Amino acid sequence: MMLVCVFILAVVAGCGNKSESTDTPAPNATDAPKSEKKIAIVLPEKIGVNPFFQLMDEGAKEAGKEFGVQVKTIESTDPNMLEQNLRAAVSDKYDLIITATFQAEDALKKLAAENPDQQFAIVDTVVDLPNVRSVTFREYESSYLVGAAAGLSTKTNKVGIVAAADIPMIKKWTVSFQEGLKATNPDAQCLIGYVGGFADPAKAKEIAIQQSSQGADFILGASAVGDLGVFEAAKEKNFYTAGQDIDYTGNDPDHIVLSQLKGADAVTYATIKDFVEGTFKPGVIDYGLKEKGVGVPFITHETKTPLNPFITQETVDKVKAIADDIISGKLVLQDPLKQ
């Protein structure tokens, strides 16, 4: 999911116990003045499996160029190397070390406690320590919008969700989607299936096909790598679907009609910007529709993909109005993890 891709456990087969790193190019004369600060982005995986980490790398490079700060991205080719890579970044005296997702929680808790003077940030989860900024997303806001769009669009009054696992964090997708669905179509039924993991496209495809056979004409993918299986099923069985984290609509406009966007690039950029400008503080900071941290193509973000007739312009306009109400505070959504 989007999930995060966020929660993908799959790791590209790499070079055993080695890590890889990339540096931002040195700023040229037209860029911002050179800063003395050094920032490390330590990822739990190699870039290429999870688009979320690719976005983080892109945001870091953009910030490095704009603010004239040295930024290095360190990719962990083996998940067991994450702690070692974090330790290496501390040893190399980086001013700020940024990591991401629940995969990094345990290692960061240990390293941050051992190095109280070192500044850290973690994206897409919370580590409650005085030298850590936790950057989170209000995914439930974009989930609500997709649910609202599904409620207005379904012709069968049956929709589905293929979710990664029946755990609390996934409620930001499943619960909020259903709330949006019921807000625009009280008669709609929502089928939910759990894959049991974050990296099983075959199982996700099987669940999606089953939901389609029960009459679901729109099925939300919320199973990380498993969403690829949902996309395959949509093409084979001719139903409509949506993905997570990045805009997948261009991949198959006939079937992938929406996506839930998560701005990993934007929040990484903002974190570096705050640090360079001296406004960086520990604690939890979250990004939602108002901050462009989450969104939906056609609704909150422009896209080059043509609008599929299943999602009409009338539906887009209605859901845009709902998004405006959320942003203005007229419509207040509850975080499912706090209900």
VOPAGU-2260 file (C-alpha; in pm, 1 decimal, decimal comma):
REM VOPAGU-2260
SITE   aa  ch    i         X         Y         Z
SITE  MET   A    0       0,0       0,0       0,0
SITE  MET   A    1      89,9     180,1    -112,6
SITE  LEU   A    2      22,7      49,5      57,9
SITE  VAL   A    3     219,1     116,2      62,3
SITE  CYS   A    4     379,6     -39,3    -141,2
SITE  VAL   A    5     477,2      82,1     185,1
SITE  PHE   A    6     445,4    -241,7     340,5
SITE  ILE   A    7     616,3    -458,7      82,6
SITE  LEU   A    8     836,0    -730,0     222,6
SITE  ALA   A    9     962,2    -855,2    -110,9
SITE  VAL   A   10    1331,5    -787,6    -169,6
SITE  VAL   A   11    1514,9    -801,9    -497,0
SITE  ALA   A   12    1779,5   -1072,4    -499,5
SITE  GLY   A   13    2100,4    -877,2    -458,2
SITE  CYS   A   14    2458,2    -898,5    -358,8
SITE  GLY   A   15    2433,7   -1086,2     -32,4
SITE  ASN   A   16    2549,7    -872,5     257,7
SITE  LYS   A   17    2631,0    -558,5      64,5
SITE  SER   A   18    2453,0    -230,0      34,6
SITE  GLU   A   19    2440,2      14,9    -251,4
SITE  SER   A   20    2438,1     392,4    -243,3
SITE  THR   A   21    2385,7     681,3    -477,7
SITE  ASP   A   22    2480,9    1043,9    -431,3
SITE  THR   A   23    2310,7    1352,5    -564,9
SITE  PRO   A   24    2517,5    1533,6    -826,6
SITE  ALA   A   25    2718,7    1827,1    -698,8
SITE  PRO   A   26    2517,2    2148,2    -735,4
SITE  ASN   A   27    2632,9    2374,1   -1016,3
SITE  ALA   A   28    2670,6    2749,0   -1014,6
SITE  THR   A   29    2302,2    2804,1   -1085,2
SITE  ASP   A   30    2184,4    2596,9    -789,3
SITE  ALA   A   31    2141,6    2697,1    -426,5
SITE  PRO   A   32    2455,2    2776,4    -225,3
SITE  LYS   A   33    2643,4    2472,7    -101,3
SITE  SER   A   34    2544,1    2362,1     248,5
SITE  GLU   A   35    2773,0    2197,0     499,5
SITE  LYS   A   36    2499,1    1953,4     597,9
SITE  LYS   A   37    2502,6    1586,7     496,5
SITE  ILE   A   38    2186,9    1379,1     478,7
SITE  ALA   A   39    2155,7    1001,3     434,1
SITE  ILE   A   40    1848,6     818,0     306,9
SITE  VAL   A   41    1875,8     458,7     430,8
SITE  LEU   A   42    1621,1     233,9     259,2
SITE  PRO   A   43    1512,7    -113,6     376,2
SITE  GLU   A   44    1526,7    -246,8      19,2
SITE  LYS   A   45    1684,4    -189,5    -315,6
SITE  ILE   A   46    1508,1      65,8    -530,9
SITE  GLY   A   47    1300,7    -109,0    -793,5
SITE  VAL   A   48    1069,0    -334,1    -592,6
SITE  ASN   A   49     856,4     -76,5    -414,0
SITE  PRO   A   50     772,7     249,1    -599,0
SITE  PHE   A   51     742,1     418,7    -260,1
SITE  PHE   A   52    1121,3     401,1    -213,8
SITE  GLN   A   53    1183,2     523,3    -567,5
SITE  LEU   A   54     973,1     829,7    -486,7
SITE  MET   A   55    1170,3     892,9    -167,2
SITE  ASP   A   56    1496,0     882,2    -361,1
SITE  GLU   A   57    1359,2    1126,2    -619,6
SITE  GLY   A   58    1238,3    1367,9    -351,8
SITE  ALA   A   59    1573,3    1354,0    -172,9
SITE  LYS   A   60    1766,2    1424,9    -492,2
SITE  GLU   A   61    1542,7    1718,0    -575,8
SITE  ALA   A   62    1592,9    1865,6    -228,6
SITE  GLY   A   63    1967,6    1805,5    -243,3
SITE  LYS   A   64    1992,4    1994,2    -570,0
SITE  GLU   A   65    1765,3    2280,2    -465,5
SITE  PHE   A   66    1919,5    2339,8    -124,2
SITE  GLY   A   67    2279,3    2257,1    -211,2
SITE  VAL   A   68    2302,6    1983,5      50,3
SITE  GLN   A   69    2486,9    1653,7      12,6
SITE  VAL   A   70    2237,0    1366,9      -0,2
SITE  LYS   A   71    2328,3     999,7     -23,6
SITE  THR   A   72    2076,5     718,2     -76,0
SITE  ILE   A   73    2183,1     385,4      73,4
SITE  GLU   A   74    1991,9      79,3     -45,8
SITE  SER   A   75    1986,8    -235,0     167,7
SITE  THR   A   76    2023,2    -533,4     -62,1
SITE  ASP   A   77    1947,8    -762,9     231,9
SITE  PRO   A   78    1684,6    -662,5     491,5
SITE  ASN   A   79    1918,1    -781,1     764,9
SITE  MET   A   80    2165,1    -513,3     654,1
SITE  LEU   A   81    1938,4    -221,5     738,8
SITE  GLU   A   82    2066,7    -182,2    1094,0
SITE  GLN   A   83    2426,6    -207,1     973,8
SITE  ASN   A   84    2362,3      59,4     710,9
SITE  LEU   A   85    2204,9     287,2     970,1
SITE  ARG   A   86    2505,4     236,7    1197,1
SITE  ALA   A   87    2738,6     318,9     909,4
SITE  ALA   A   88    2549,0     642,9     845,2
SITE  VAL   A   89    2583,0     738,7    1212,6
SITE  SER   A   90    2953,9     656,8    1201,7
SITE  ASP   A   91    2993,9     868,8     888,0
SITE  LYS   A   92    2847,5    1161,1    1084,5
SITE  TYR   A   93    2550,1    1243,7     867,8
SITE  ASP   A   94    2358,4    1533,6    1015,5
SITE  LEU   A   95    2020,6    1378,5     940,5
SITE  ILE   A   96    1942,9    1013,7     867,7
SITE  ILE   A   97    1607,9     930,9     706,4
SITE  THR   A   98    1464,3     581,2     678,1
SITE  ALA   A   99    1117,4     444,8     608,0
SITE  THR   A  100     830,2     205,4     679,9
SITE  PHE   A  101     764,9     -46,5     953,6
SITE  GLN   A  102    1056,8    -252,7     826,0
SITE  ALA   A  103    1292,2       3,1     984,8
SITE  GLU   A  104    1113,9      50,1    1316,7
SITE  ASP   A  105    1311,2    -194,1    1533,1
SITE  ALA   A  106    1650,7     -91,4    1399,2
SITE  LEU   A  107    1573,7     278,2    1433,4
SITE  LYS   A  108    1446,6     242,7    1789,4
SITE  LYS   A  109    1776,5      81,2    1884,0
SITE  LEU   A  110    1997,9     327,7    1696,6
SITE  ALA   A  111    1810,3     639,5    1806,1
SITE  ALA   A  112    1823,8     534,9    2171,0
SITE  GLU   A  113    2195,2     462,0    2146,4
SITE  ASN   A  114    2267,9     794,7    1971,8
SITE  PRO   A  115    2052,3    1060,5    2142,4
SITE  ASP   A  116    2235,8    1350,0    1974,6
SITE  GLN   A  117    2182,1    1214,4    1624,0
SITE  GLN   A  118    1877,8    1343,2    1433,2
SITE  PHE   A  119    1663,0    1084,2    1254,1
SITE  ALA   A  120    1341,6    1078,2    1053,8
SITE  ILE   A  121    1126,0     784,9     950,3
SITE  VAL   A  122     861,1     797,9     678,5
SITE  ASP   A  123     529,3     612,1     687,5
SITE  THR   A  124     536,0     493,8    1047,4
SITE  VAL   A  125     591,5     623,8    1401,0
SITE  VAL   A  126     893,7     583,7    1626,4
SITE  ASP   A  127     829,6     776,3    1946,9
SITE  LEU   A  128    1173,0     896,4    2054,1
SITE  PRO   A  129    1294,4    1251,7    2125,3
SITE  ASN   A  130    1542,6    1257,6    1835,2
SITE  VAL   A  131    1311,7    1114,3    1568,2
SITE  ARG   A  132    1066,5    1288,2    1337,5
SITE  SER   A  133     792,9    1047,7    1230,7
SITE  VAL   A  134     635,3    1139,1     897,8
SITE  THR   A  135     294,9     981,8     841,9
SITE  PHE   A  136      10,9    1004,2     591,8
SITE  ARG   A  137    -363,3    1041,1     631,3
SITE  GLU   A  138    -430,5     762,6     380,8
SITE  TYR   A  139    -783,1     733,7     511,5
SITE  GLU   A  140    -868,2    1062,6     337,9
SITE  SER   A  141    -784,9     933,8     -10,2
SITE  SER   A  142    -940,7     595,2      74,0
SITE  TYR   A  143   -1264,2     775,5     158,4
SITE  LEU   A  144   -1257,6     955,2    -177,7
SITE  VAL   A  145   -1201,9     633,3    -373,0
SITE  GLY   A  146   -1485,1     470,1    -180,4
SITE  ALA   A  147   -1710,2     766,0    -259,2
SITE  ALA   A  148   -1622,7     739,0    -628,1
SITE  ALA   A  149   -1688,0     364,2    -624,2
SITE  GLY   A  150   -2027,3     419,3    -463,8
SITE  LEU   A  151   -2126,6     664,5    -736,0
SITE  SER   A  152   -1990,4     444,4   -1016,2
SITE  THR   A  153   -2086,8      85,2    -937,1
SITE  LYS   A  154   -2358,9     -60,2   -1155,5
SITE  THR   A  155   -2402,8    -379,0    -951,4
SITE  ASN   A  156   -2400,8    -219,6    -605,0
SITE  LYS   A  157   -2121,3    -461,1    -519,2
SITE  VAL   A  158   -1757,9    -360,8    -482,4
SITE  GLY   A  159   -1457,4    -533,6    -331,2
SITE  ILE   A  160   -1130,8    -478,9    -147,1
SITE  VAL   A  161    -830,1    -709,7    -171,6
SITE  ALA   A  162    -633,5    -615,3     140,6
SITE  ALA   A  163    -289,5    -728,8     249,6
SITE  ALA   A  164    -371,6    -855,5     598,5
SITE  ASP   A  165    -632,4    -826,3     871,0
SITE  ILE   A  166    -421,8    -601,3    1093,8
SITE  PRO   A  167    -494,7    -256,5    1244,5
SITE  MET   A  168    -284,5     -50,2    1002,9
SITE  ILE   A  169    -483,0    -177,1     703,3
SITE  LYS   A  170    -799,6     -20,5     846,5
SITE  LYS   A  171    -685,3     313,6     703,4
SITE  TRP   A  172    -775,3     161,3     368,0
SITE  THR   A  173   -1058,6     -81,8     438,4
SITE  VAL   A  174   -1262,7     114,1     694,0
SITE  SER   A  175   -1233,0     452,4     524,6
SITE  PHE   A  176   -1310,3     312,5     179,0
SITE  GLN   A  177   -1631,1     164,3     316,8
SITE  GLU   A  178   -1723,4     492,4     486,7
SITE  GLY   A  179   -1687,6     679,3     158,7
SITE  LEU   A  180   -1879,8     408,2     -23,2
SITE  LYS   A  181   -2174,5     423,0     217,3
SITE  ALA   A  182   -2174,8     803,9     214,3
SITE  THR   A  183   -2254,3     812,1    -157,1
SITE  ASN   A  184   -2435,2     478,5    -193,1
SITE  PRO   A  185   -2591,5     337,2     123,9
SITE  ASP   A  186   -2718,3      34,7     -68,1
SITE  ALA   A  187   -2374,4     -75,9    -188,8
SITE  GLN   A  188   -2220,8    -395,2     -51,3
SITE  CYS   A  189   -1846,8    -426,1       8,0
SITE  LEU   A  190   -1668,3    -760,8     -11,7
SITE  ILE   A  191   -1333,7    -781,7     170,3
SITE  GLY   A  192   -1066,2   -1046,1     124,3
SITE  TYR   A  193    -728,6   -1067,1     296,6
SITE  VAL   A  194    -419,9   -1198,1     119,0
SITE  GLY   A  195    -230,3   -1271,9     439,3
SITE  GLY   A  196      82,3   -1084,8     331,7
SITE  PHE   A  197     219,2    -797,4     128,2
SITE  ALA   A  198     390,3    -980,4    -156,9
SITE  ASP   A  199     157,2   -1243,0    -300,4
SITE  PRO   A  200       8,8   -1141,5    -637,6
SITE  ALA   A  201    -118,1   -1495,0    -704,5
SITE  LYS   A  202    -329,6   -1502,6    -388,6
SITE  ALA   A  203    -451,4   -1146,7    -445,8
SITE  LYS   A  204    -554,8   -1237,1    -800,1
SITE  GLU   A  205    -746,5   -1540,0    -672,8
SITE  ILE   A  206    -939,3   -1326,3    -422,8
SITE  ALA   A  207   -1015,5   -1060,8    -683,6
SITE  ILE   A  208   -1150,1   -1320,1    -927,2
SITE  GLN   A  209   -1370,6   -1461,6    -651,8
SITE  GLN   A  210   -1510,3   -1116,7    -568,0
SITE  SER   A  211   -1572,0   -1050,8    -937,6
SITE  SER   A  212   -1766,2   -1377,6    -963,1
SITE  GLN   A  213   -1984,8   -1252,3    -677,2
SITE  GLY   A  214   -2077,1    -943,6    -876,3
SITE  ALA   A  215   -1819,5    -682,8    -772,8
SITE  ASP   A  216   -1760,1    -447,5   -1065,4
SITE  PHE   A  217   -1498,0    -235,9    -883,2
SITE  ILE   A  218   -1226,5    -393,2    -665,6
SITE  LEU   A  219    -974,6    -185,0    -472,8
SITE  GLY   A  220    -622,4    -321,9    -452,1
SITE  ALA   A  221    -475,7    -263,0    -106,5
SITE  SER   A  222    -226,5    -548,2     -89,6
SITE  ALA   A  223     107,3    -390,4    -188,0
SITE  VAL   A  224     280,6    -618,6    -440,4
SITE  GLY   A  225     -40,4    -821,0    -443,6
SITE  ASP   A  226    -207,8    -537,8    -633,2
SITE  LEU   A  227     -29,6    -660,7    -945,4
SITE  GLY   A  228    -242,1    -974,7    -922,5
SITE  VAL   A  229    -557,3    -765,0    -884,2
SITE  PHE   A  230    -463,1    -575,4   -1199,7
SITE  GLU   A  231    -417,7    -902,4   -1388,6
SITE  ALA   A  232    -756,3   -1025,5   -1270,4
SITE  ALA   A  233    -923,4    -699,5   -1375,3
SITE  LYS   A  234    -791,1    -737,5   -1726,7
SITE  GLU   A  235    -893,7   -1102,1   -1751,0
SITE  LYS   A  236   -1239,1   -1067,6   -1593,0
SITE  ASN   A  237   -1313,3    -714,9   -1713,8
SITE  PHE   A  238   -1382,9    -534,7   -1387,1
SITE  TYR   A  239   -1249,0    -199,7   -1266,0
SITE  THR   A  240    -981,2    -144,1   -1007,2
SITE  ALA   A  241    -745,7     102,9    -837,8
SITE  GLY   A  242    -389,6      81,6    -707,8
SITE  GLN   A  243    -182,7     240,2    -434,6
SITE  ASP   A  244      94,1     497,8    -391,2
SITE  ILE   A  245     153,8     595,5    -756,1
SITE  ASP   A  246     -72,0     670,2   -1052,4
SITE  TYR   A  247    -130,1     331,1   -1213,6
SITE  THR   A  248    -411,1     450,1   -1439,7
SITE  GLY   A  249    -181,7     483,1   -1740,9
SITE  ASN   A  250     -80,4     117,1   -1716,9
SITE  ASP   A  251    -425,9      -7,4   -1814,9
SITE  PRO   A  252    -677,9     276,1   -1855,9
SITE  ASP   A  253    -951,2      30,4   -1951,8
SITE  HIS   A  254    -946,0    -130,4   -1607,8
SITE  ILE   A  255    -729,0      68,6   -1363,1
SITE  VAL   A  256    -954,8     370,6   -1333,1
SITE  LEU   A  257    -827,6     530,2   -1009,1
SITE  SER   A  258    -528,3     518,4    -776,3
SITE  GLN   A  259    -453,6     631,1    -424,0
SITE  LEU   A  260    -149,0     854,4    -436,6
SITE  LYS   A  261     101,6     884,1    -155,8
SITE  GLY   A  262     358,8    1161,2    -187,9
SITE  ALA   A  263     670,8     991,4     -55,9
SITE  ASP   A  264     876,2    1225,4    -274,5
SITE  ALA   A  265     702,8    1536,0    -142,1
SITE  VAL   A  266     738,6    1447,0     226,2
SITE  THR   A  267    1105,6    1349,5     186,8
SITE  TYR   A  268    1169,4    1680,1      12,9
SITE  ALA   A  269     980,3    1868,2     287,6
SITE  THR   A  270    1173,3    1688,7     563,2
SITE  ILE   A  271    1507,9    1785,8     409,7
SITE  LYS   A  272    1384,5    2141,2     348,1
SITE  ASP   A  273    1285,0    2179,1     713,8
SITE  PHE   A  274    1621,3    2044,7     828,1
SITE  VAL   A  275    1824,4    2274,9     604,4
SITE  GLU   A  276    1613,5    2578,8     698,6
SITE  GLY   A  277    1632,2    2504,9    1070,8
SITE  THR   A  278    1264,3    2426,9    1129,0
SITE  PHE   A  279    1307,9    2051,1    1171,8
SITE  LYS   A  280    1164,6    1920,1    1497,6
SITE  PRO   A  281    1110,6    1567,5    1631,9
SITE  GLY   A  282     762,7    1429,8    1686,1
SITE  VAL   A  283     484,3    1319,2    1454,9
SITE  ILE   A  284     391,8    1518,5    1146,0
SITE  ASP   A  285     125,6    1399,1     905,4
SITE  TYR   A  286      30,9    1481,5     548,9
SITE  GLY   A  287    -313,6    1451,1     395,8
SITE  LEU   A  288    -519,6    1603,6     116,9
SITE  LYS   A  289    -455,2    1958,0     236,0
SITE  GLU   A  290     -78,0    1914,3     221,2
SITE  LYS   A  291     -90,4    1712,6    -104,4
SITE  GLY   A  292      53,6    1417,5      85,2
SITE  VAL   A  293    -222,6    1191,3     -44,0
SITE  GLY   A  294    -462,3    1219,0    -332,7
SITE  VAL   A  295    -650,1    1061,6    -620,8
SITE  PRO   A  296    -592,5    1117,6    -996,3
SITE  PHE   A  297    -869,0    1320,0   -1162,4
SITE  ILE   A  298    -996,0    1426,4    -817,9
SITE  THR   A  299    -702,1    1602,9    -652,8
SITE  HIS   A  300    -417,8    1550,4    -900,2
SITE  GLU   A  301    -392,1    1593,3   -1273,3
SITE  THR   A  302    -311,8    1290,0   -1485,3
SITE  LYS   A  303    -240,5    1231,5   -1853,4
SITE  THR   A  304    -467,7     925,4   -1853,0
SITE  PRO   A  305    -810,1     973,2   -2016,4
SITE  LEU   A  306   -1100,8     941,8   -1776,2
SITE  ASN   A  307   -1260,6     599,5   -1804,8
SITE  PRO   A  308   -1637,9     618,5   -1873,2
SITE  PHE   A  309   -1696,0     405,0   -1561,8
SITE  ILE   A  310   -1586,4     710,5   -1360,9
SITE  THR   A  311   -1791,6     987,6   -1518,4
SITE  GLN   A  312   -1708,1    1358,1   -1508,4
SITE  GLU   A  313   -2018,1    1404,9   -1294,7
SITE  THR   A  314   -1870,5    1161,7   -1042,0
SITE  VAL   A  315   -1536,2    1342,1   -1052,3
SITE  ASP   A  316   -1706,8    1673,7    -981,6
SITE  LYS   A  317   -1903,9    1530,1    -690,0
SITE  VAL   A  318   -1596,8    1370,3    -532,8
SITE  LYS   A  319   -1396,4    1690,2    -584,9
SITE  ALA   A  320   -1658,9    1866,1    -375,4
SITE  ILE   A  321   -1613,5    1603,8    -102,8
SITE  ALA   A  322   -1236,1    1653,2    -116,5
SITE  ASP   A  323   -1283,0    2029,1     -81,8
SITE  ASP   A  324   -1498,6    1972,6     226,6
SITE  ILE   A  325   -1228,9    1753,0     382,8
SITE  ILE   A  326    -958,5    2009,1     308,2
SITE  SER   A  327   -1164,2    2298,7     446,9
SITE  GLY   A  328   -1257,5    2106,9     759,6
SITE  LYS   A  329   -1627,4    2105,8     679,0
SITE  LEU   A  330   -1612,3    1725,6     663,3
SITE  VAL   A  331   -1400,8    1576,9     941,9
SITE  LEU   A  332   -1290,0    1218,2     896,0
SITE  GLN   A  333   -1176,0    1003,4    1186,1
SITE  ASP   A  334    -851,3     811,1    1169,6
SITE  PRO   A  335    -964,6     446,1    1190,2
SITE  LEU   A  336    -663,2     365,7    1406,9
SITE  LYS   A  337    -789,2     609,3    1669,1
SITE  GLN   A  338   -1156,1     512,9    1668,5
